[in-house]
Amino acid sequence: MSYINSEKKQELFQTYGQSAVDTGSAESQIALFSFRISSLTEHLKKNKHDYNTQRALLKLVGKRRSLLDYLKEKDIERYRSIIKKLGIRK
């Protein structure tokens, strides 16, 4: 993954999690998945026939969706805030 380095990860975790080393919270994982999804989407716009990347993108979207569903069940306010911060439509 050359498009994401440890500094970018820490920045995402700092912004959306509780701290820069908060890698386990649902919000920080959702933010990381969202960044990777946007990167893969841009890649697929240029490389339409890259089916391995397309499959990886679909798997990431599914993982993010299940984390969002989990967060919605556990704490609806955290769910609403992460949706709003990331601009994910639902």
Biopython code that builds the backbone (N, CA, C, O; Angstrom):
import numpy as np
from Bio.PDB.StructureBuilder import StructureBuilder

atoms = [
    (1, "MET", "N", (0.844, -1.185, 0.000)),
    (1, "MET", "CA", (0.000, 0.000, 0.000)),
    (1, "MET", "C", (0.886, 1.244, 0.000)),
    (1, "MET", "O", (1.204, 1.784, 1.060)),
    (2, "SER", "N", (1.265, 1.676, -1.134)),
    (2, "SER", "CA", (2.144, 2.833, -1.219)),
    (2, "SER", "C", (1.392, 4.146, -1.049)),
    (2, "SER", "O", (2.004, 5.179, -0.779)),
    (3, "TYR", "N", (0.077, 4.116, -1.204)),
    (3, "TYR", "CA", (-0.695, 5.348, -1.133)),
    (3, "TYR", "C", (-0.979, 5.793, 0.292)),
    (3, "TYR", "O", (-1.415, 6.924, 0.509)),
    (4, "ILE", "N", (-0.739, 4.929, 1.261)),
    (4, "ILE", "CA", (-0.989, 5.314, 2.650)),
    (4, "ILE", "C", (0.244, 4.948, 3.481)),
    (4, "ILE", "O", (0.709, 3.808, 3.456)),
    (5, "ASN", "N", (0.759, 5.930, 4.210)),
    (5, "ASN", "CA", (1.922, 5.682, 5.050)),
    (5, "ASN", "C", (1.522, 5.835, 6.519)),
    (5, "ASN", "O", (0.375, 6.162, 6.824)),
    (6, "SER", "N", (2.455, 5.600, 7.406)),
    (6, "SER", "CA", (2.122, 5.616, 8.834)),
    (6, "SER", "C", (1.721, 7.013, 9.306)),
    (6, "SER", "O", (0.897, 7.142, 10.212)),
    (7, "GLU", "N", (2.295, 8.066, 8.703)),
    (7, "GLU", "CA", (1.911, 9.426, 9.097)),
    (7, "GLU", "C", (0.445, 9.693, 8.747)),
    (7, "GLU", "O", (-0.288, 10.297, 9.530)),
    (8, "LYS", "N", (0.026, 9.235, 7.556)),
    (8, "LYS", "CA", (-1.365, 9.433, 7.136)),
    (8, "LYS", "C", (-2.303, 8.640, 8.034)),
    (8, "LYS", "O", (-3.378, 9.122, 8.390)),
    (9, "LYS", "N", (-1.901, 7.425, 8.403)),
    (9, "LYS", "CA", (-2.717, 6.612, 9.306)),
    (9, "LYS", "C", (-2.876, 7.303, 10.656)),
    (9, "LYS", "O", (-3.979, 7.383, 11.197)),
    (10, "GLN", "N", (-1.754, 7.806, 11.199)),
    (10, "GLN", "CA", (-1.823, 8.483, 12.494)),
    (10, "GLN", "C", (-2.707, 9.717, 12.423)),
    (10, "GLN", "O", (-3.448, 10.014, 13.361)),
    (11, "GLU", "N", (-2.627, 10.437, 11.306)),
    (11, "GLU", "CA", (-3.472, 11.621, 11.120)),
    (11, "GLU", "C", (-4.955, 11.222, 11.110)),
    (11, "GLU", "O", (-5.781, 11.888, 11.734)),
    (12, "LEU", "N", (-5.288, 10.140, 10.404)),
    (12, "LEU", "CA", (-6.673, 9.665, 10.375)),
    (12, "LEU", "C", (-7.134, 9.234, 11.763)),
    (12, "LEU", "O", (-8.240, 9.566, 12.188)),
    (13, "PHE", "N", (-6.270, 8.483, 12.475)),
    (13, "PHE", "CA", (-6.640, 8.011, 13.807)),
    (13, "PHE", "C", (-6.789, 9.188, 14.771)),
    (13, "PHE", "O", (-7.669, 9.178, 15.632)),
    (14, "GLN", "N", (-5.931, 10.203, 14.628)),
    (14, "GLN", "CA", (-6.013, 11.389, 15.492)),
    (14, "GLN", "C", (-7.322, 12.143, 15.235)),
    (14, "GLN", "O", (-7.982, 12.598, 16.169)),
    (15, "THR", "N", (-7.683, 12.268, 13.960)),
    (15, "THR", "CA", (-8.871, 13.037, 13.592)),
    (15, "THR", "C", (-10.157, 12.326, 13.990)),
    (15, "THR", "O", (-11.069, 12.952, 14.530)),
    (16, "TYR", "N", (-10.239, 11.028, 13.730)),
    (16, "TYR", "CA", (-11.503, 10.318, 13.910)),
    (16, "TYR", "C", (-11.553, 9.430, 15.142)),
    (16, "TYR", "O", (-12.643, 9.097, 15.608)),
    (17, "GLY", "N", (-10.408, 9.038, 15.682)),
    (17, "GLY", "CA", (-10.386, 8.215, 16.886)),
    (17, "GLY", "C", (-10.163, 9.077, 18.113)),
    (17, "GLY", "O", (-10.307, 10.298, 18.059)),
    (18, "GLN", "N", (-9.806, 8.432, 19.230)),
    (18, "GLN", "CA", (-9.538, 9.187, 20.445)),
    (18, "GLN", "C", (-8.117, 9.728, 20.480)),
    (18, "GLN", "O", (-7.868, 10.775, 21.077)),
    (19, "SER", "N", (-7.170, 9.016, 19.840)),
    (19, "SER", "CA", (-5.782, 9.465, 19.827)),
    (19, "SER", "C", (-5.100, 8.932, 18.573)),
    (19, "SER", "O", (-5.709, 8.209, 17.785)),
    (20, "ALA", "N", (-3.832, 9.294, 18.394)),
    (20, "ALA", "CA", (-3.091, 8.867, 17.203)),
    (20, "ALA", "C", (-2.799, 7.374, 17.209)),
    (20, "ALA", "O", (-2.556, 6.785, 16.156)),
    (21, "VAL", "N", (-2.820, 6.763, 18.379)),
    (21, "VAL", "CA", (-2.552, 5.330, 18.464)),
    (21, "VAL", "C", (-3.832, 4.519, 18.665)),
    (21, "VAL", "O", (-3.768, 3.320, 18.936)),
    (22, "ASP", "N", (-4.982, 5.158, 18.534)),
    (22, "ASP", "CA", (-6.279, 4.498, 18.688)),
    (22, "ASP", "C", (-6.645, 3.813, 17.380)),
    (22, "ASP", "O", (-7.414, 4.345, 16.578)),
    (23, "THR", "N", (-6.078, 2.615, 17.175)),
    (23, "THR", "CA", (-6.300, 1.913, 15.913)),
    (23, "THR", "C", (-7.494, 0.978, 15.975)),
    (23, "THR", "O", (-7.933, 0.470, 14.943)),
    (24, "GLY", "N", (-8.027, 0.741, 17.165)),
    (24, "GLY", "CA", (-9.049, -0.285, 17.308)),
    (24, "GLY", "C", (-10.472, 0.206, 17.314)),
    (24, "GLY", "O", (-11.389, -0.588, 17.102)),
    (25, "SER", "N", (-10.699, 1.495, 17.551)),
    (25, "SER", "CA", (-12.078, 1.962, 17.634)),
    (25, "SER", "C", (-12.754, 1.878, 16.270)),
    (25, "SER", "O", (-12.101, 1.968, 15.230)),
    (26, "ALA", "N", (-14.053, 1.706, 16.293)),
    (26, "ALA", "CA", (-14.804, 1.565, 15.049)),
    (26, "ALA", "C", (-14.658, 2.814, 14.183)),
    (26, "ALA", "O", (-14.548, 2.713, 12.961)),
    (27, "GLU", "N", (-14.656, 3.990, 14.811)),
    (27, "GLU", "CA", (-14.557, 5.235, 14.036)),
    (27, "GLU", "C", (-13.247, 5.319, 13.272)),
    (27, "GLU", "O", (-13.232, 5.690, 12.099)),
    (28, "SER", "N", (-12.141, 4.974, 13.936)),
    (28, "SER", "CA", (-10.851, 5.081, 13.262)),
    (28, "SER", "C", (-10.728, 4.049, 12.143)),
    (28, "SER", "O", (-10.140, 4.337, 11.101)),
    (29, "GLN", "N", (-11.272, 2.857, 12.346)),
    (29, "GLN", "CA", (-11.234, 1.848, 11.288)),
    (29, "GLN", "C", (-12.102, 2.259, 10.108)),
    (29, "GLN", "O", (-11.716, 2.062, 8.955)),
    (30, "ILE", "N", (-13.268, 2.826, 10.386)),
    (30, "ILE", "CA", (-14.155, 3.292, 9.318)),
    (30, "ILE", "C", (-13.478, 4.402, 8.526)),
    (30, "ILE", "O", (-13.583, 4.443, 7.300)),
    (31, "ALA", "N", (-12.782, 5.304, 9.218)),
    (31, "ALA", "CA", (-12.081, 6.391, 8.536)),
    (31, "ALA", "C", (-10.968, 5.841, 7.642)),
    (31, "ALA", "O", (-10.789, 6.306, 6.516)),
    (32, "LEU", "N", (-10.226, 4.859, 8.137)),
    (32, "LEU", "CA", (-9.156, 4.248, 7.350)),
    (32, "LEU", "C", (-9.724, 3.540, 6.122)),
    (32, "LEU", "O", (-9.193, 3.672, 5.019)),
    (33, "PHE", "N", (-10.806, 2.788, 6.320)),
    (33, "PHE", "CA", (-11.445, 2.112, 5.186)),
    (33, "PHE", "C", (-11.943, 3.124, 4.167)),
    (33, "PHE", "O", (-11.816, 2.906, 2.962)),
    (34, "SER", "N", (-12.508, 4.227, 4.639)),
    (34, "SER", "CA", (-13.033, 5.240, 3.723)),
    (34, "SER", "C", (-11.917, 5.858, 2.893)),
    (34, "SER", "O", (-12.094, 6.113, 1.702)),
    (35, "PHE", "N", (-10.766, 6.101, 3.520)),
    (35, "PHE", "CA", (-9.624, 6.644, 2.780)),
    (35, "PHE", "C", (-9.161, 5.660, 1.727)),
    (35, "PHE", "O", (-8.900, 6.040, 0.585)),
    (36, "ARG", "N", (-9.058, 4.383, 2.107)),
    (36, "ARG", "CA", (-8.619, 3.365, 1.152)),
    (36, "ARG", "C", (-9.634, 3.181, 0.029)),
    (36, "ARG", "O", (-9.252, 2.973, -1.123)),
    (37, "ILE", "N", (-10.923, 3.257, 0.354)),
    (37, "ILE", "CA", (-11.968, 3.129, -0.663)),
    (37, "ILE", "C", (-11.869, 4.253, -1.681)),
    (37, "ILE", "O", (-11.991, 4.016, -2.883)),
    (38, "SER", "N", (-11.647, 5.475, -1.208)),
    (38, "SER", "CA", (-11.537, 6.594, -2.150)),
    (38, "SER", "C", (-10.297, 6.456, -3.027)),
    (38, "SER", "O", (-10.334, 6.804, -4.207)),
    (39, "SER", "N", (-9.197, 5.950, -2.461)),
    (39, "SER", "CA", (-7.981, 5.739, -3.251)),
    (39, "SER", "C", (-8.195, 4.667, -4.320)),
    (39, "SER", "O", (-7.793, 4.839, -5.470)),
    (40, "LEU", "N", (-8.828, 3.568, -3.933)),
    (40, "LEU", "CA", (-9.071, 2.493, -4.894)),
    (40, "LEU", "C", (-10.062, 2.919, -5.970)),
    (40, "LEU", "O", (-9.949, 2.496, -7.120)),
    (41, "THR", "N", (-11.024, 3.748, -5.607)),
    (41, "THR", "CA", (-11.991, 4.246, -6.579)),
    (41, "THR", "C", (-11.293, 5.087, -7.637)),
    (41, "THR", "O", (-11.583, 4.965, -8.827)),
    (42, "GLU", "N", (-10.370, 5.943, -7.201)),
    (42, "GLU", "CA", (-9.607, 6.749, -8.157)),
    (42, "GLU", "C", (-8.765, 5.859, -9.069)),
    (42, "GLU", "O", (-8.669, 6.108, -10.270)),
    (43, "HIS", "N", (-8.160, 4.828, -8.497)),
    (43, "HIS", "CA", (-7.350, 3.896, -9.289)),
    (43, "HIS", "C", (-8.208, 3.203, -10.349)),
    (43, "HIS", "O", (-7.793, 3.044, -11.497)),
    (44, "LEU", "N", (-9.414, 2.795, -9.942)),
    (44, "LEU", "CA", (-10.285, 2.066, -10.874)),
    (44, "LEU", "C", (-10.846, 2.963, -11.972)),
    (44, "LEU", "O", (-11.226, 2.469, -13.034)),
    (45, "LYS", "N", (-10.903, 4.269, -11.736)),
    (45, "LYS", "CA", (-11.344, 5.182, -12.795)),
    (45, "LYS", "C", (-10.350, 5.181, -13.952)),
    (45, "LYS", "O", (-10.730, 5.335, -15.113)),
    (46, "LYS", "N", (-9.067, 5.005, -13.618)),
    (46, "LYS", "CA", (-8.026, 4.982, -14.644)),
    (46, "LYS", "C", (-7.815, 3.587, -15.207)),
    (46, "LYS", "O", (-7.441, 3.439, -16.370)),
    (47, "ASN", "N", (-8.051, 2.559, -14.392)),
    (47, "ASN", "CA", (-7.776, 1.172, -14.780)),
    (47, "ASN", "C", (-9.067, 0.354, -14.674)),
    (47, "ASN", "O", (-9.269, -0.380, -13.707)),
    (48, "LYS", "N", (-9.914, 0.486, -15.654)),
    (48, "LYS", "CA", (-11.241, -0.114, -15.597)),
    (48, "LYS", "C", (-11.233, -1.639, -15.522)),
    (48, "LYS", "O", (-12.159, -2.235, -14.971)),
    (49, "HIS", "N", (-10.211, -2.267, -16.062)),
    (49, "HIS", "CA", (-10.198, -3.729, -16.128)),
    (49, "HIS", "C", (-9.348, -4.380, -15.033)),
    (49, "HIS", "O", (-8.980, -5.548, -15.153)),
    (50, "ASP", "N", (-9.040, -3.648, -13.986)),
    (50, "ASP", "CA", (-8.277, -4.192, -12.862)),
    (50, "ASP", "C", (-9.261, -4.865, -11.899)),
    (50, "ASP", "O", (-9.722, -4.256, -10.933)),
    (51, "TYR", "N", (-9.567, -6.119, -12.181)),
    (51, "TYR", "CA", (-10.625, -6.800, -11.447)),
    (51, "TYR", "C", (-10.201, -7.205, -10.040)),
    (51, "TYR", "O", (-11.047, -7.320, -9.153)),
    (52, "ASN", "N", (-8.913, -7.423, -9.822)),
    (52, "ASN", "CA", (-8.454, -7.737, -8.466)),
    (52, "ASN", "C", (-8.665, -6.554, -7.535)),
    (52, "ASN", "O", (-9.095, -6.722, -6.394)),
    (53, "THR", "N", (-8.362, -5.361, -8.024)),
    (53, "THR", "CA", (-8.595, -4.158, -7.224)),
    (53, "THR", "C", (-10.083, -3.938, -7.014)),
    (53, "THR", "O", (-10.510, -3.498, -5.947)),
    (54, "GLN", "N", (-10.865, -4.243, -8.032)),
    (54, "GLN", "CA", (-12.310, -4.086, -7.921)),
    (54, "GLN", "C", (-12.865, -4.993, -6.816)),
    (54, "GLN", "O", (-13.734, -4.588, -6.044)),
    (55, "ARG", "N", (-12.353, -6.211, -6.756)),
    (55, "ARG", "CA", (-12.792, -7.155, -5.721)),
    (55, "ARG", "C", (-12.368, -6.673, -4.337)),
    (55, "ARG", "O", (-13.134, -6.757, -3.377)),
    (56, "ALA", "N", (-11.141, -6.168, -4.246)),
    (56, "ALA", "CA", (-10.660, -5.643, -2.967)),
    (56, "ALA", "C", (-11.514, -4.460, -2.514)),
    (56, "ALA", "O", (-11.812, -4.314, -1.329)),
    (57, "LEU", "N", (-11.902, -3.620, -3.470)),
    (57, "LEU", "CA", (-12.757, -2.474, -3.151)),
    (57, "LEU", "C", (-14.101, -2.934, -2.603)),
    (57, "LEU", "O", (-14.591, -2.385, -1.616)),
    (58, "LEU", "N", (-14.696, -3.930, -3.234)),
    (58, "LEU", "CA", (-15.988, -4.436, -2.767)),
    (58, "LEU", "C", (-15.882, -5.048, -1.371)),
    (58, "LEU", "O", (-16.788, -4.898, -0.551)),
    (59, "LYS", "N", (-14.770, -5.740, -1.104)),
    (59, "LYS", "CA", (-14.571, -6.309, 0.226)),
    (59, "LYS", "C", (-14.433, -5.210, 1.280)),
    (59, "LYS", "O", (-14.967, -5.325, 2.383)),
    (60, "LEU", "N", (-13.708, -4.141, 0.925)),
    (60, "LEU", "CA", (-13.537, -3.022, 1.852)),
    (60, "LEU", "C", (-14.869, -2.343, 2.139)),
    (60, "LEU", "O", (-15.163, -1.999, 3.284)),
    (61, "VAL", "N", (-15.664, -2.153, 1.108)),
    (61, "VAL", "CA", (-16.976, -1.526, 1.291)),
    (61, "VAL", "C", (-17.834, -2.373, 2.222)),
    (61, "VAL", "O", (-18.547, -1.841, 3.072)),
    (62, "GLY", "N", (-17.764, -3.685, 2.062)),
    (62, "GLY", "CA", (-18.515, -4.585, 2.934)),
    (62, "GLY", "C", (-18.043, -4.522, 4.378)),
    (62, "GLY", "O", (-18.855, -4.530, 5.304)),
    (63, "LYS", "N", (-16.725, -4.458, 4.570)),
    (63, "LYS", "CA", (-16.181, -4.351, 5.929)),
    (63, "LYS", "C", (-16.632, -3.045, 6.583)),
    (63, "LYS", "O", (-17.043, -3.022, 7.743)),
    (64, "ARG", "N", (-16.544, -1.956, 5.809)),
    (64, "ARG", "CA", (-16.964, -0.658, 6.349)),
    (64, "ARG", "C", (-18.445, -0.674, 6.691)),
    (64, "ARG", "O", (-18.857, -0.142, 7.722)),
    (65, "ARG", "N", (-19.246, -1.290, 5.818)),
    (65, "ARG", "CA", (-20.687, -1.363, 6.053)),
    (65, "ARG", "C", (-20.986, -2.125, 7.342)),
    (65, "ARG", "O", (-21.832, -1.702, 8.130)),
    (66, "SER", "N", (-20.293, -3.249, 7.561)),
    (66, "SER", "CA", (-20.567, -4.028, 8.768)),
    (66, "SER", "C", (-20.127, -3.275, 10.016)),
    (66, "SER", "O", (-20.793, -3.356, 11.048)),
    (67, "LEU", "N", (-19.015, -2.542, 9.941)),
    (67, "LEU", "CA", (-18.604, -1.724, 11.088)),
    (67, "LEU", "C", (-19.622, -0.616, 11.359)),
    (67, "LEU", "O", (-19.933, -0.318, 12.513)),
    (68, "LEU", "N", (-20.134, -0.012, 10.296)),
    (68, "LEU", "CA", (-21.154, 1.030, 10.471)),
    (68, "LEU", "C", (-22.429, 0.449, 11.085)),
    (68, "LEU", "O", (-23.053, 1.078, 11.940)),
    (69, "ASP", "N", (-22.810, -0.749, 10.648)),
    (69, "ASP", "CA", (-23.990, -1.400, 11.229)),
    (69, "ASP", "C", (-23.780, -1.693, 12.707)),
    (69, "ASP", "O", (-24.685, -1.507, 13.521)),
    (70, "TYR", "N", (-22.570, -2.157, 13.053)),
    (70, "TYR", "CA", (-22.236, -2.423, 14.456)),
    (70, "TYR", "C", (-22.358, -1.146, 15.279)),
    (70, "TYR", "O", (-22.953, -1.140, 16.356)),
    (71, "LEU", "N", (-21.784, -0.062, 14.754)),
    (71, "LEU", "CA", (-21.803, 1.206, 15.477)),
    (71, "LEU", "C", (-23.232, 1.727, 15.622)),
    (71, "LEU", "O", (-23.585, 2.309, 16.648)),
    (72, "LYS", "N", (-24.037, 1.517, 14.606)),
    (72, "LYS", "CA", (-25.441, 1.960, 14.642)),
    (72, "LYS", "C", (-26.195, 1.231, 15.749)),
    (72, "LYS", "O", (-27.022, 1.827, 16.439)),
    (73, "GLU", "N", (-25.908, -0.073, 15.919)),
    (73, "GLU", "CA", (-26.556, -0.858, 16.973)),
    (73, "GLU", "C", (-26.102, -0.422, 18.360)),
    (73, "GLU", "O", (-26.915, -0.298, 19.276)),
    (74, "LYS", "N", (-24.773, -0.184, 18.514)),
    (74, "LYS", "CA", (-24.213, 0.081, 19.835)),
    (74, "LYS", "C", (-24.445, 1.516, 20.299)),
    (74, "LYS", "O", (-24.857, 1.742, 21.436)),
    (75, "ASP", "N", (-24.181, 2.489, 19.418)),
    (75, "ASP", "CA", (-24.256, 3.896, 19.831)),
    (75, "ASP", "C", (-24.625, 4.746, 18.624)),
    (75, "ASP", "O", (-23.773, 5.073, 17.798)),
    (76, "ILE", "N", (-25.905, 5.102, 18.531)),
    (76, "ILE", "CA", (-26.418, 5.799, 17.354)),
    (76, "ILE", "C", (-25.791, 7.188, 17.199)),
    (76, "ILE", "O", (-25.646, 7.675, 16.078)),
    (77, "GLU", "N", (-25.422, 7.825, 18.303)),
    (77, "GLU", "CA", (-24.816, 9.160, 18.206)),
    (77, "GLU", "C", (-23.428, 9.104, 17.581)),
    (77, "GLU", "O", (-23.085, 9.938, 16.743)),
    (78, "ARG", "N", (-22.630, 8.119, 17.991)),
    (78, "ARG", "CA", (-21.298, 7.943, 17.378)),
    (78, "ARG", "C", (-21.447, 7.631, 15.899)),
    (78, "ARG", "O", (-20.674, 8.120, 15.075)),
    (79, "TYR", "N", (-22.444, 6.814, 15.562)),
    (79, "TYR", "CA", (-22.714, 6.472, 14.166)),
    (79, "TYR", "C", (-23.033, 7.730, 13.361)),
    (79, "TYR", "O", (-22.463, 7.959, 12.295)),
    (80, "ARG", "N", (-23.944, 8.535, 13.884)),
    (80, "ARG", "CA", (-24.337, 9.759, 13.165)),
    (80, "ARG", "C", (-23.176, 10.729, 13.015)),
    (80, "ARG", "O", (-23.044, 11.381, 11.979)),
    (81, "SER", "N", (-22.330, 10.832, 14.038)),
    (81, "SER", "CA", (-21.212, 11.772, 13.959)),
    (81, "SER", "C", (-20.171, 11.318, 12.936)),
    (81, "SER", "O", (-19.632, 12.151, 12.208)),
    (82, "ILE", "N", (-19.874, 10.017, 12.864)),
    (82, "ILE", "CA", (-18.863, 9.543, 11.905)),
    (82, "ILE", "C", (-19.401, 9.645, 10.480)),
    (82, "ILE", "O", (-18.648, 9.953, 9.557)),
    (83, "ILE", "N", (-20.683, 9.391, 10.295)),
    (83, "ILE", "CA", (-21.292, 9.541, 8.967)),
    (83, "ILE", "C", (-21.177, 11.003, 8.512)),
    (83, "ILE", "O", (-20.841, 11.294, 7.364)),
    (84, "LYS", "N", (-21.465, 11.902, 9.445)),
    (84, "LYS", "CA", (-21.426, 13.327, 9.112)),
    (84, "LYS", "C", (-19.986, 13.801, 8.824)),
    (84, "LYS", "O", (-19.747, 14.530, 7.861)),
    (85, "LYS", "N", (-19.033, 13.376, 9.673)),
    (85, "LYS", "CA", (-17.629, 13.780, 9.495)),
    (85, "LYS", "C", (-17.058, 13.307, 8.178)),
    (85, "LYS", "O", (-16.355, 14.053, 7.497)),
    (86, "LEU", "N", (-17.360, 12.053, 7.810)),
    (86, "LEU", "CA", (-16.788, 11.469, 6.594)),
    (86, "LEU", "C", (-17.600, 11.771, 5.355)),
    (86, "LEU", "O", (-17.131, 11.562, 4.236)),
    (87, "GLY", "N", (-18.816, 12.260, 5.543)),
    (87, "GLY", "CA", (-19.648, 12.558, 4.385)),
    (87, "GLY", "C", (-20.132, 11.306, 3.670)),
    (87, "GLY", "O", (-20.316, 11.313, 2.453)),
    (88, "ILE", "N", (-20.339, 10.229, 4.424)),
    (88, "ILE", "CA", (-20.846, 8.986, 3.840)),
    (88, "ILE", "C", (-22.357, 9.110, 3.766)),
    (88, "ILE", "O", (-23.019, 9.399, 4.763)),
    (89, "ARG", "N", (-22.883, 8.893, 2.604)),
    (89, "ARG", "CA", (-24.347, 9.010, 2.475)),
    (89, "ARG", "C", (-25.010, 7.725, 2.917)),
    (89, "ARG", "O", (-24.524, 6.629, 2.639)),
    (90, "LYS", "N", (-26.126, 7.873, 3.607)),
    (90, "LYS", "CA", (-26.919, 6.722, 4.023)),
    (90, "LYS", "C", (-28.280, 7.232, 4.410)),
    (90, "LYS", "O", (-29.144, 6.449, 4.802)),
]
sb = StructureBuilder()
sb.init_structure("model")
sb.init_model(0)
sb.init_chain("A")
sb.init_seg("    ")
for serial, (resi, resn, name, xyz) in enumerate(atoms, 1):
    if name == "N":
        sb.init_residue(resn, " ", resi, " ")
    sb.init_atom(name, np.array(xyz, "f"), 0.0, 1.0, " ", f" {name:<3s}", serial, name[0])
structure = sb.get_structure()
